[in-house]
Amino acid sequence: FPEASFHYALQMHHGKSSEEALAGARSKWLGSDAWPGEFSNPYTALCFCSADPLDEEFMAFSEAVFTPMLEHWREVKA
């Protein structure tokens, strides 16, 4: 879940608590009336219809994947 994962890792990188970061990731996962979340993908919904994939393993993988990139991320002014 690239959007939810990146959002979680980014919030953690900015010093948010894991609860706050997970709440933000969940908003990317579920979506809203204005935009669909990653759960709206029919294949994803089929796989996770009865489970919550945003758990401790999700948090660990999100940080493992995105933290190294975020540590080297900098804005470049054109």
Rosetta silent file (secondary structure, phi, psi, omega in degrees, C-alpha in Angstrom):
SEQUENCE: FPEASFHYALQMHHGKSSEEALAGARSKWLGSDAWPGEFSNPYTALCFCSADPLDEEFMAFSEAVFTPMLEHWREVKA
SCORE:     score description
SCORE:     0.000 S_00000001
   1 L     0.000   83.006 -170.222    0.000    0.000    0.000 S_00000001
   2 H   -61.431  -39.459 -178.298    2.411    2.675   -1.209 S_00000001
   3 H   -68.996  -47.465  179.595    0.352    5.748   -0.320 S_00000001
   4 H   -64.332  -41.803 -179.404   -0.545    4.618    3.185 S_00000001
   5 H   -64.154  -46.382 -179.945    2.983    3.325    3.797 S_00000001
   6 H   -63.767  -42.319 -179.768    4.666    6.500    2.602 S_00000001
   7 H   -61.614  -42.726  178.464    2.302    8.657    4.620 S_00000001
   8 H   -60.891  -50.671 -178.165    3.000    6.637    7.753 S_00000001
   9 H   -63.553  -38.926  179.665    6.784    6.813    7.311 S_00000001
  10 H   -64.067  -44.107  178.850    6.682   10.523    6.465 S_00000001
  11 H   -64.359  -39.267  177.000    4.687   11.353    9.576 S_00000001
  12 H   -64.774  -39.195  179.019    7.079    9.305   11.717 S_00000001
  13 H   -62.733  -32.550  179.295    9.996   11.110   10.061 S_00000001
  14 L   -87.330    9.350  173.191    8.407   14.425   11.070 S_00000001
  15 L    88.224   11.019  177.092    8.216   13.314   14.702 S_00000001
  16 L   -72.156  158.986  175.381    4.559   12.315   14.967 S_00000001
  17 L   -73.292  161.834  179.598    3.603    9.521   17.327 S_00000001
  18 H   -63.541  -32.315  178.393    2.925    6.104   15.852 S_00000001
  19 H   -66.297  -43.997  178.400   -0.770    6.538   16.688 S_00000001
  20 H   -65.148  -43.927 -179.465   -0.970    9.840   14.784 S_00000001
  21 H   -64.125  -39.982  179.622    0.996    8.449   11.854 S_00000001
  22 H   -68.174  -35.638  176.661   -1.181    5.344   11.718 S_00000001
  23 H   -63.430  -41.125  176.741   -4.352    7.450   11.762 S_00000001
  24 H   -66.125  -41.128  177.673   -3.048    9.376    8.754 S_00000001
  25 H   -63.136  -38.817  179.214   -2.091    6.170    6.969 S_00000001
  26 H   -63.553  -34.337  177.483   -5.555    4.798    7.656 S_00000001
  27 H   -66.571  -35.365  175.359   -7.090    7.842    5.947 S_00000001
  28 H   -69.621  -35.212 -179.943   -5.005    7.053    2.849 S_00000001
  29 H   -69.057  -47.675 -175.134   -6.079    3.410    3.112 S_00000001
  30 H   -85.373  -30.278 -177.522   -9.811    4.059    3.497 S_00000001
  31 E    79.762 -165.007 -179.586  -10.146    7.244    1.436 S_00000001
  32 L  -150.798 -173.124  176.262  -13.022    9.678    1.706 S_00000001
  33 L   -66.704  -27.619 -176.218  -16.012   10.944   -0.244 S_00000001
  34 L   -82.231  -30.086 -178.387  -13.673   13.156   -2.263 S_00000001
  35 L  -151.787  145.447 -179.066  -11.128   10.499   -3.298 S_00000001
  36 E   -76.397  145.534  175.385  -10.859    6.727   -3.151 S_00000001
  37 L   -89.800  178.039 -179.330   -8.413    5.122   -0.793 S_00000001
  38 H   -66.522  -25.318  177.485   -6.172    2.184   -1.523 S_00000001
  39 H   -67.531  -18.649 -178.843   -8.799   -0.137   -0.036 S_00000001
  40 H   -72.434  -14.293  174.739  -11.143    0.799   -2.900 S_00000001
  41 L   -63.842  124.745 -174.490   -9.065   -1.343   -5.276 S_00000001
  42 H   -60.551  -33.986  179.728  -11.266   -4.420   -5.744 S_00000001
  43 H   -71.202  -40.651  177.162   -8.347   -6.848   -5.519 S_00000001
  44 H   -65.262  -44.062  179.167   -7.033   -5.265   -2.350 S_00000001
  45 H   -60.926  -38.919  178.921  -10.523   -5.208   -0.854 S_00000001
  46 H   -64.367  -41.781 -179.089  -10.945   -8.901   -1.665 S_00000001
  47 H   -69.811  -34.437 -172.134   -7.673   -9.808    0.047 S_00000001
  48 L  -119.635   26.444 -176.518   -8.269   -7.695    3.145 S_00000001
  49 L   -63.380  -30.288 -177.600  -12.044   -7.572    3.479 S_00000001
  50 L  -116.007   12.000 -178.644  -12.019   -9.160    6.923 S_00000001
  51 L  -132.521  153.905  175.577   -8.591   -8.096    8.182 S_00000001
  52 L  -103.095  105.845 -176.958   -6.921   -4.846    9.099 S_00000001
  53 L   -77.617   -8.508 -179.031   -3.555   -4.816    7.316 S_00000001
  54 L   -88.318   75.656 -175.878   -2.412   -1.618    9.046 S_00000001
  55 L  -120.752 -164.350 -177.994   -0.790   -3.387   11.957 S_00000001
  56 H   -61.454  -37.977  179.109    2.661   -3.612   13.563 S_00000001
  57 H   -65.275  -41.401  176.115    4.066   -5.439   10.539 S_00000001
  58 H   -58.258  -45.966 -179.188    2.749   -2.688    8.251 S_00000001
  59 H   -63.235  -43.172 -179.558    4.406   -0.047   10.424 S_00000001
  60 H   -64.611  -45.563  179.351    7.732   -1.898   10.467 S_00000001
  61 H   -65.694  -40.408  179.153    7.770   -2.448    6.705 S_00000001
  62 H   -58.445  -46.558  179.855    6.733    1.142    5.991 S_00000001
  63 H   -69.049  -38.024  179.917    9.615    2.481    8.032 S_00000001
  64 H   -63.778  -37.364 -178.233   12.080   -0.069    6.626 S_00000001
  65 H   -79.455  -48.501 -169.354   11.242    0.906    3.055 S_00000001
  66 H   -94.372  -24.869 -177.203   10.765    4.663    3.286 S_00000001
  67 H   -59.209  -45.554  178.155   12.943    5.869    6.187 S_00000001
  68 H   -58.350  -37.672  178.140   16.246    5.522    4.285 S_00000001
  69 H   -68.512  -42.388 -178.753   14.795    7.568    1.429 S_00000001
  70 H   -66.525  -31.937  178.561   13.372   10.203    3.748 S_00000001
  71 H   -67.321  -21.816 -179.696   16.707   10.567    5.538 S_00000001
  72 L  -110.739    7.278 -177.096   18.292   11.565    2.219 S_00000001
  73 L   -81.573  132.622  174.124   15.373   13.546    0.851 S_00000001
  74 L  -146.253  150.996  179.439   15.901   17.220    0.282 S_00000001
  75 L   -82.399  137.974  178.400   14.078   19.812   -1.696 S_00000001
  76 L  -112.037  124.569  178.822   15.840   21.135   -4.752 S_00000001
  77 L   -88.248  130.929 -178.272   15.003   24.630   -5.826 S_00000001
  78 L   -84.204    0.000    0.000   14.841   25.090   -9.551 S_00000001
